[in-house]
Amino acid sequence: MESSITYANPILPGFYPDPSITRAGDDYYLVCSSFEYFPGVPIFHSQDLIHWTQIGHVLDRISQLDTRKSKSSGGIFAPTIRYHEGTFYMITTEVHGKGNFYVTATDPAGPWSDPISIPYGGIDPSLMFDEDGKVYVTTQQGADYDSHVIQYEIDIATGRALTKPAVIWTGDGGPWTEGPHLYRINGLYYIMSASGGTAKEHREIIGRSSSPYGPFEPLPHPILTHSRTENAIQYLGHADLIEDQNGDWWAVFLGVRLVESKYTVLGRETFLAPVSWNEDGWPMIDNNEDTVGLEMKVPRVPGSSPKPASNGRYDFDDEVLPFAMTFLRNPAEGSWSLNERPGWLSLRGQPEGLSDIGQMAFIGRRQQYTSAEWSALLDFNPSVDGEEAGLCARLDEHAHYEISLSQRKGKRVIAARLTIDGTAHVAAEVPTTAGHLYLKIRAELTEYGLLYSTDGQEWIELSSAPAYPLSPQAVRGNGFTGVLIGLYATGHGKVAEVPAYFDWFDYRSS
C-alpha cells in the first residue's frame, strides 16, 4: 500500500500574503508582504514545507525601512527571496518611498544589509541568477490593464543596471499582470506571473522561451485559479515555485478563506500545493479543478519540522519581543519598553490614536483563525483626560474595534469603541475606579465581542460588533492587509504622562 502525508492549508494562516520561497540545502525560507507594519518582511524556516517557524524579520532597522508616514496597505509590497552561492537576497518595493531595492545576508535570521536601490520597475521585483553569471531583475510596470513585465540585468554587488529595461511579458489580457518570476528549468526560461487582480479573477499564468527575454510562448490557460469554482479557498495567485532535494516541485501562493462567500477578516494567506509537470513540459497546480483544498494529501515531503502552536501566552519576560508581534509603523523613541518594568510590556501613548496615520503605540499579532480569543492584563492609571490604553482588533485607521481603559472629563471609564468606515462611536462604557483590568476580544466567525473583567474570572461583554466591517472587502479602495489584535496606548494629541503596563498577552484558537 502506498503511504501518503496529509497536511492542512493554509500553511501560514492569517495576514501573510505574497509568499516567496527559496532553498538552501535541506532548509527552506519563506517571506511575505508586511505593508505598513514594522519590522518588515517576516521570514520563516522549514524543512518539510508544511510547518514554518518565524526566525525574524528581514527589515528590522529604520535605515532599512521607514514606515512612519505609511498609509494602511502602503509600505512594503511583495518580496522575493533567493539564495545564491552562500548569500540570501530579498528584493521588494517600498511604495511611496525608496521604490525597488534589495538586501543581503549570509544568515537568513539576520542581520540583513542596508538597502541597495535599483533603478527601474513598478512593484513586485524578482531576482534570477542565471547559469552564465548574469543576474536579472524581473518586475511589474504600469497599472491595471496596462500592467506588464519588464526585465534588465544588474551588477548584483551594486544594483547598477547593466542593460536597459525591456518589456518581456504582457500577460493574458487581464488587468494587473504582476508578481513575476523568471526561472530556468531544463534548459528553458519560464516567466510566471499573476493576473486578474487579487480577488475572484486572480490567477497564475505562465510562458516559456529559449531566451530570458522571450518571446515567451504562453500557456493558453492558468496554471492556478479557483475563479470558476465554489471551493472554500478563493483568490488564488501570486505564486512562487521551488524544487526540493527529491526532485519534487511545489508552489506557495496566496488565497483567502471566505466567510459567507464574500469576506474574510484574516486577509490573504499562504498556501502550499504540489506541482505536476505535464507531458508537454508545463507546470500545473490547479486550474479550476479543486485539487487545492484545505486538506491535502501528497506522497512525500522533503523533511520534518515541528508544528507551531496555535495557542500561547507572551509573558514579556525576555529582552526582545516575540517575532510574531509587530509594531504599527516604526515605533516612536521611548514609546515602548520591556525593561522599564521587568516582566511587563510598557506602552507610552503617543499623540496619534488608532484612527491616525503616524507612530501609534501599538504592538499586535495577526489574527489567524475566525474563532479565537485574545486577552491581556492591563495596569494603567491615567490622570489626564485623553489618556487611553487597551486591546484592539485593527484592520486599518478606518476600521477597528477596541476595549479600553481611559480618563475622560476627569473620570475613569471602561469603553467599547467601534470605528466602521471611518466613523467612530462609543458602543458602551462603564465608570470604574480600577487601574488593574483584564481585557478580552473574542472572535466567533461573523462577529467580535469586547469584554472586560476585574478579577480575570468573571467576564462582562461590554459590546459586540459584526466582523464584516473589519474585512479588506469592506475597505474603500484597496485593502491588502488582515486584522491584527493589538495592545495599544494613546495620549490623543499629546504624549501620555503615564505608561500603560501589560503583564501578558494570551491568544487561543477554538
C-alpha positions, 0 to 999 in steps of 0.5 A: 500500500502506498503511504501518503502525508496529509497536511492542512492549508493554509500553511501560514494562516492569517495576514501573510500574503505574497509568499516567496520561497527559496532553498538552501540545502535541506532548509527552506525560507519563506517571506511575505508582504508586511505593508505598513507594519514594522519590522518588515518582511517576516521570514520563516524556516522549514524543512518539510514545507508544511510547518514554518517557524518565524526566525525574524524579520528581514527589515528590522532597522529604520535605515532599512525601512521607514514606515512612519508616514505609511498609509494602511496597505502602503509600505512594503509590497511583495518580496522575493527571496533567493539564495545564491552561492552562500548569500540570501537576497530579498528584493521588494518595493517600498511604495511611496518611498525608496521604490525597488531595492534589495538586501543581503545576508549570509544568515537568513535570521539576520542581520540583513544589509542596508538597502541597495536601490535599483533603478527601474520597475513598478512593484513586485521585483524578482531576482534570477541568477542565471547559469552564465553569471548574469543576474536579472531583475524581473518586475511589474510596470504600469497599472491595471490593464496596462500592467506588464513585465519588464526585465534588465540585468544588474551588477548584483554587488551594486544594483547598477543596471547593466542593460536597459529595461525591456518589456518581456511579458504582457500577460493574458489580457487581464488587468494587473499582470504582476508578481513575476518570476523568471526561472530556468528549468531544463534548459528553458526560461519560464516567466510566471506571473499573476493576473486578474487582480487579487480577488475572484479573477486572480490567477497564475499564468505562465510562458516559456522561451529559449531566451530570458527575454522571450518571446515567451510562448504562453500557456493558453490557460492558468496554471492556478485559479479557483475563479470558476469554482465554489471551493472554500479557498478563493483568490488564488495567485501570486505564486512562487515555485521551488524544487526540493532535494527529491526532485519534487516541485511545489508552489506557495501562493496566496488565497483567502478563506471566505466567510459567507462567500464574500469576506474574510477578516484574516486577509490573504494567506499562504498556501502550499500545493504540489506541482505536476509537470505535464507531458508537454513540459508545463507546470500545473497546480490547479486550474479550476479543478479543486485539487487545492483544498484545505486538506491535502494529501501528497506522497512525500515531503522533503523533511520534518519540522515541528508544528507551531502552536496555535495557542500561547501566552507572551509573558514579556519576560525576555529582552526582545519581543516575540517575532510574531508581534509587530509594531504599527509603523516604526515605533516612536523613541521611548514609546515602548519598553520591556525593561522599564518594568521587568516582566511587563510590556510598557506602552507610552501613548503617543499623540496619534490614536488608532484612527491616525496615520503616524507612530501609534503605540501599538504592538499586535499579532495577526489574527489567524483563525475566525474563532479565537480569543485574545486577552491581556492584563492591563495596569494603567492609571491615567490622570489626564483626560485623553489618556487611553490604553487597551486591546484592539482588533485593527484592520486599518485607521478606518476600521477597528474595534477596541476595549479600553481603559481611559480618563475622560472629563476627569473620570475613569471609564471602561469603553467599547469603541467601534470605528466602521468606515471611518466613523467612530462611536462609543458602543458602551462604557462603564465608570470604574475606579480600577487601574488593574483590568483584564481585557478580552476580544473574542472572535466567533466567525461573523462577529467580535465581542469586547469584554472586560473583567476585574478579577480575570474570572468573571467576564462582562461583554461590554459590546459586540460588533459584526466582523464584516466591517473589519474585512479588506472587502469592506475597505474603500479602495484597496485593502491588502492587509488582515486584522491584527489584535493589538495592545495599544496606548494613546495620549490623543494629541499629546504624549501620555504622562503615564505608561500603560503596563501589560503583564501578558498577552494570551491568544487561543484558537477554538 
